[in-house]
Each structure stands twice: as C-alpha cells, then as structure tokens.
Amino acid sequence: MSNKHTELVRQVKTAIEKLTTKDEILQKSVELIDNFSPDFNWTGFYILKNNILEVGPYIGPETSHTKIELNNGICGAAASQKKSIIVDDVNEDPRFLACSITTRSEIVIPLMDGEICLGEIDIDSNRPNNFTNDDRLMLEGIASHIVERLRKL
C-alpha cells in the first residue's frame, strides 16, 4: 500500500478511538474516507439489519437506494459473498443499481466481524477504472478498525 493509503488507515483508526456511538464512528469515518480522493463521488455505509442493507451515513448525491436486499446489486453481492468487490465499469456489470447516471466505477468493502457481515463501505466514482488494489487494501484496513471499535461499544 502507498504511504497515502497507509496514512488514511492510521487517521481513521486514531479519529474513531475515543468516539462513543456507532453513528459518530461511521460519520467520522465517512468524512475521512471521502476526503481521500476528489474522485470519490459517493462515499457511504450500508448497515445490515434483518438481512436488509440500510443506508447509513454518506456523502454525495441523494440515493434512492436506501434499502438493498442481499444478493441485489453490487452492495448486496458483496454482503452476501462476504468479500470486497471492485467494478471497473458499472455499465458492464448487470448487478449495478444506478444511483447516479454519472457513476462509472464502484468499490464495496464488507464490514466483517468474523464470519458475520455487519454492513459495508460503498464508494462510487464518476471515473471508470478508478479503484485500485491499494484502495481495496486501505478500505479493508479501515473496515477492520471500524469493526474493532464497534465491538467495544
């Protein structure tokens, strides 16, 4: 991972250490993640409740997808498969649920607590091929810190 990527993981870990609610932890995390790149055009969380992904804190245009069923869309696929997904061109992926006609690529990182998916980080970009393996590693590191912090609440 690049120094820039490693630094964001450290910043998020430090920033959420003393926060005392789930909402504060997710809000602070989404703000830091969104600031990482001007090409992150929608950055947010979906939280799994009763087998439905419900939109959490996010930064970006309003979304009509406030609830997503498992196995539906790229978000539902990532939560169901319990693995990160990068889509270089959403127009080529039939799973894509269009929130914005300008979205071209997407990355989804599950928040895994052991074998249990708590939710996910979802980022859309208006640029095709925007997300790299370093982005995936960075976001997986951030996700593990978020889950670790949520366990302590």
Secondary structure, DSSP 8 states (H G I E B T S, - for coil): --HHHHHHHHHHHHHHTT--SHHHHHHHHHHHHHHT-TT--EEEEEEEETTEEEEEEEESS--S-SEEETTSHHHHHHHHHTS-EEES-GGG-TT---S-TT--EEEEEEEEETTEEEEEEEEEESSTT---HHHHHHHHHHHHHHHHHHHT-
